[in-house]
Amino acid sequence: MTDRYAVIGNPIAHSKSPLIHAAFARQTGQDIVYDRILGSLTDFAADVRRFFAEGGRGLNVTVPFKEQAYSLVDERSEAAAVAGALNTLIRLPDGQLRGDNTDGIGLVRDLCQNHGFTFRDQRILLVGAGGAARGVLKPLLETGLAHLTVVNRTPSKSLELARLGAAYGPIEGMGFDGLAGRRFDLIINATSAGLAGELPPLPEDCLAPGGWVYDMVYGDQVTPFCRWGRLQGAERSLDGLGMLVEQAAESFWLWRGVRPDTAPVIAELRTQCKP
């Protein structure tokens, strides 16, 4: 019997998740169908209940529902608990729902496995303190990095993330004024500023020589943050397309117990998104 999976969000028509999971299924010989669901902004919980009542096996959750999904599950992974948000729902054999967050694993795997970045002893700057930043906090802190700094326009939010992550690794939070004179080996943009063509107010000298930049969003053109990184002389200036595929691969593994090869899927998507 064909197993049913889907991604739910609002809007959702743009989602590449069905293409990604269809490619994974072909590659691994898994008998699944993967759809898009336009979630109700007023009754997201009903959409989730309906999907699983009709035999659905697993859901990916995207904006704006990741935080709402957190309250719907019976158990959660530690990564999801730290993030306070879910992007993966799994129906367990007893019918209960387990929630996970694969965003951080996707980010780390893309940087390490696909691009060869070494986190150990590196100084990392995470820009933003919203849901995207919370979602990658724990996996980042567990990489062996030297230090993680979280910066946000509202310093209290950065400090909150620092308190949240202190159990997992060396971390501090601050406002942008605190970056003066600081240098970082990797700067990760976890804000949505680029979607509006804007940049976070980073000092122009905060990227260390040979440093990398990584934008967690992606698009058909070079993102403003990646363009900024190139102007700062970044050794590598990367967008989040690989992260998208890697977090999907982790969800696929959680559902099917099979880990797909992400490289050909990233390559195929890259031909559709040419920066």
C-alpha positions as CSV (number, residue, x, y, z in Angstrom):
1,M,0.0,0.0,0.0
2,T,1.3,3.5,-0.9
3,D,2.0,5.6,2.2
4,R,0.9,9.2,2.3
5,Y,3.0,12.1,3.4
6,A,2.7,15.9,2.9
7,V,3.9,19.3,3.7
8,I,1.5,21.8,5.2
9,G,1.9,25.6,5.2
10,N,0.3,28.8,4.1
11,P,1.2,29.8,1.4
12,I,2.4,26.4,0.1
13,A,2.2,26.4,-3.7
14,H,5.9,27.4,-4.0
15,S,7.1,24.5,-1.8
16,K,9.8,22.3,-3.4
17,S,9.2,19.5,-0.8
18,P,7.1,17.3,-3.1
19,L,9.8,17.4,-5.7
20,I,12.5,16.6,-3.1
21,H,10.6,13.7,-1.5
22,A,9.5,12.3,-4.9
23,A,13.2,12.2,-5.9
24,F,14.1,10.5,-2.6
25,A,11.4,7.9,-3.1
26,R,12.6,7.0,-6.6
27,Q,16.2,6.8,-5.4
28,T,15.4,4.5,-2.5
29,G,12.5,2.5,-3.9
30,Q,10.0,3.7,-1.3
31,D,6.3,3.5,-2.2
32,I,5.0,6.8,-1.1
33,V,3.0,9.8,-2.3
34,Y,3.9,13.3,-1.0
35,D,1.4,16.2,-1.4
36,R,1.1,19.9,-0.5
37,I,-1.6,21.0,1.9
38,L,-2.8,24.6,2.2
39,G,-3.3,24.9,6.0
40,S,-6.1,26.9,7.5
41,L,-4.9,30.0,9.3
42,T,-7.8,29.6,11.7
43,D,-7.9,25.9,12.3
44,F,-4.5,24.3,11.6
45,A,-5.1,21.6,14.2
46,A,-8.2,20.4,12.3
47,D,-6.1,20.0,9.2
48,V,-3.5,17.9,11.0
49,R,-6.1,15.7,12.6
50,R,-7.9,15.2,9.3
51,F,-4.7,14.2,7.5
52,F,-3.7,11.6,10.1
53,A,-7.3,10.3,10.5
54,E,-7.3,9.6,6.7
55,G,-4.3,7.5,7.0
56,G,-1.4,9.9,6.6
57,R,1.9,8.7,7.9
58,G,3.9,11.9,8.3
59,L,3.8,15.6,7.8
60,N,6.3,18.3,7.2
61,V,5.3,21.7,8.7
62,T,6.4,25.0,7.4
63,V,5.5,28.7,8.0
64,P,3.4,29.9,9.8
65,F,2.6,26.7,11.6
66,K,5.8,25.3,13.2
67,E,5.0,26.7,16.6
68,Q,1.4,25.6,16.5
69,A,2.5,22.1,15.7
70,Y,4.5,22.0,18.9
71,S,1.3,21.8,21.0
72,L,-0.3,19.1,18.9
73,V,2.1,16.2,19.5
74,D,2.2,13.6,22.3
75,E,6.0,13.5,22.4
76,R,8.9,15.6,21.1
77,S,12.6,15.2,20.4
78,E,15.0,17.2,22.4
79,A,15.9,19.3,19.3
80,A,12.2,20.2,19.0
81,A,11.9,21.0,22.7
82,V,14.8,23.5,22.5
83,A,13.4,25.0,19.3
84,G,9.9,25.3,20.6
85,A,8.8,24.4,17.1
86,L,8.4,21.4,14.8
87,N,8.9,20.8,11.1
88,T,8.3,17.0,11.2
89,L,5.3,15.0,12.5
90,I,5.5,11.3,12.7
91,R,2.6,8.9,13.4
92,L,3.8,6.2,15.8
93,P,2.5,2.6,15.6
94,D,0.1,3.3,18.5
95,G,-1.4,6.3,16.7
96,Q,0.3,9.0,18.8
97,L,2.2,11.8,17.2
98,R,5.9,12.5,17.7
99,G,7.4,15.9,16.8
100,D,10.9,16.6,15.6
101,N,12.8,19.6,14.2
102,T,15.3,18.7,11.5
103,D,16.3,22.2,10.5
104,G,19.5,22.3,12.5
105,I,20.7,18.9,11.3
106,G,20.0,20.1,7.8
107,L,22.1,23.2,8.2
108,V,25.0,21.4,9.8
109,R,25.0,18.6,7.3
110,D,24.9,21.0,4.4
111,L,27.9,23.0,5.7
112,C,30.0,19.9,6.7
113,Q,29.1,17.2,4.2
114,N,28.3,19.2,1.1
115,H,30.8,22.1,1.5
116,G,33.5,20.8,3.8
117,F,33.2,23.4,6.6
118,T,34.9,22.4,9.9
119,F,33.0,23.7,12.9
120,R,35.6,22.7,15.5
121,D,37.2,25.7,17.3
122,Q,35.4,28.2,15.0
123,R,33.8,31.4,16.0
124,I,30.2,31.5,14.7
125,L,27.8,34.4,14.5
126,L,24.1,33.6,14.3
127,V,22.1,36.6,13.1
128,G,18.5,36.6,14.3
129,A,16.7,35.2,17.4
130,G,13.4,34.1,16.0
131,G,12.1,30.6,15.2
132,A,14.6,29.9,12.5
133,A,17.5,30.6,14.9
134,R,15.9,28.6,17.7
135,G,15.5,25.7,15.2
136,V,19.3,25.4,14.6
137,L,20.6,26.3,18.0
138,K,21.2,22.9,19.6
139,P,22.8,21.2,16.6
140,L,25.1,24.2,16.1
141,L,26.2,24.1,19.7
142,E,27.0,20.4,19.5
143,T,29.5,20.8,16.6
144,G,32.5,21.5,18.8
145,L,32.6,25.2,17.8
146,A,34.7,27.5,19.9
147,H,31.9,30.0,20.5
148,L,28.5,31.0,19.2
149,T,27.3,34.5,19.3
150,V,23.6,35.3,18.7
151,V,22.8,38.9,17.6
152,N,19.4,40.5,17.2
153,R,17.9,44.0,16.9
154,T,16.2,43.3,20.2
155,P,19.1,42.2,22.5
156,S,16.7,40.7,25.1
157,K,15.7,38.0,22.5
158,S,19.4,37.2,21.9
159,L,20.0,36.9,25.6
160,E,17.0,34.5,25.9
161,L,18.5,32.3,23.2
162,A,21.8,32.3,25.0
163,R,20.1,31.2,28.2
164,L,18.3,28.5,26.3
165,G,21.5,27.2,24.6
166,A,23.9,27.4,27.5
167,A,23.3,23.8,28.4
168,Y,24.7,22.7,25.0
169,G,27.7,24.8,24.4
170,P,29.5,28.2,24.7
171,I,27.1,30.9,23.7
172,E,26.3,34.6,24.3
173,G,23.6,37.0,23.1
174,M,23.9,40.7,22.3
175,G,22.6,43.5,20.1
176,F,24.3,44.7,16.9
177,D,26.3,47.4,18.8
178,G,28.1,44.6,20.7
179,L,29.7,43.4,17.5
180,A,32.2,46.2,17.2
181,G,35.7,44.9,16.9
182,R,34.6,41.2,16.8
183,R,35.5,38.8,14.0
184,F,33.8,35.6,13.0
185,D,34.8,32.5,11.0
186,L,31.2,31.8,9.9
187,I,28.2,34.2,9.8
188,I,24.8,32.5,9.5
189,N,21.8,34.7,8.6
190,A,18.6,33.3,10.3
191,T,16.6,36.4,9.5
192,S,14.0,36.9,6.7
193,A,15.4,40.4,5.9
194,G,16.6,39.2,2.5
195,L,13.1,38.4,1.4
196,A,12.4,42.1,1.5
197,G,15.8,42.9,-0.2
198,E,17.3,44.1,3.1
199,L,20.4,43.3,5.1
200,P,20.9,43.0,8.9
201,P,23.0,45.9,10.2
202,L,26.3,44.0,10.5
203,P,29.7,45.9,10.7
204,E,31.6,45.5,7.5
205,D,34.7,44.2,9.2
206,C,33.1,41.4,11.3
207,L,34.0,38.6,8.9
208,A,37.4,37.1,9.6
209,P,39.9,36.6,6.8
210,G,38.9,33.3,5.1
211,G,35.5,33.4,6.8
212,W,32.3,32.0,5.3
213,V,28.7,33.3,5.2
214,Y,25.6,31.2,5.0
215,D,22.0,32.5,4.3
216,M,19.3,30.1,5.5
217,V,17.0,31.3,2.7
218,Y,17.5,30.7,-1.0
219,G,16.1,32.1,-4.2
220,D,16.4,32.2,-8.0
221,Q,18.9,35.0,-7.6
222,V,21.8,35.6,-5.2
223,T,20.4,36.6,-1.9
224,P,21.3,40.1,-0.5
225,F,23.2,38.5,2.4
226,C,25.2,36.2,0.1
227,R,26.0,39.3,-2.1
228,W,27.1,41.1,1.1
229,G,29.4,38.1,1.9
230,R,31.0,38.2,-1.5
231,L,31.7,42.0,-1.1
232,Q,33.3,41.2,2.3
233,G,35.7,38.8,0.6
234,A,34.0,35.6,2.0
235,E,35.8,32.4,1.1
236,R,32.4,30.8,0.5
237,S,29.0,32.6,0.3
238,L,26.2,30.0,0.5
239,D,22.4,30.0,0.4
240,G,20.0,27.6,2.1
241,L,19.1,25.3,-0.8
242,G,21.3,22.5,0.5
243,M,19.8,23.0,4.0
244,L,16.3,22.6,2.5
245,V,17.3,19.2,1.0
246,E,19.2,18.0,4.0
247,Q,16.4,18.7,6.5
248,A,14.1,16.9,4.1
249,A,16.4,13.9,4.0
250,E,16.4,13.8,7.8
251,S,12.6,13.8,7.8
252,F,12.6,11.0,5.2
253,W,14.9,8.9,7.4
254,L,12.7,9.5,10.4
255,W,9.7,8.3,8.5
256,R,11.2,5.5,6.4
257,G,14.4,4.4,8.1
258,V,16.3,5.0,4.8
259,R,18.7,7.8,4.2
260,P,18.7,9.1,0.7
261,D,21.7,10.5,-1.2
262,T,21.1,14.3,-1.2
263,A,23.8,15.4,-3.7
264,P,21.9,14.6,-6.9
265,V,18.8,16.2,-5.6
266,I,20.6,19.4,-4.6
267,A,22.2,19.4,-8.1
268,E,18.9,19.0,-9.8
269,L,17.3,21.8,-7.7
270,R,20.3,24.1,-8.3
271,T,19.6,24.0,-12.0
272,Q,16.1,25.5,-11.2
273,C,17.6,28.1,-8.8
274,K,20.6,29.6,-10.5
275,P,22.1,32.3,-8.3
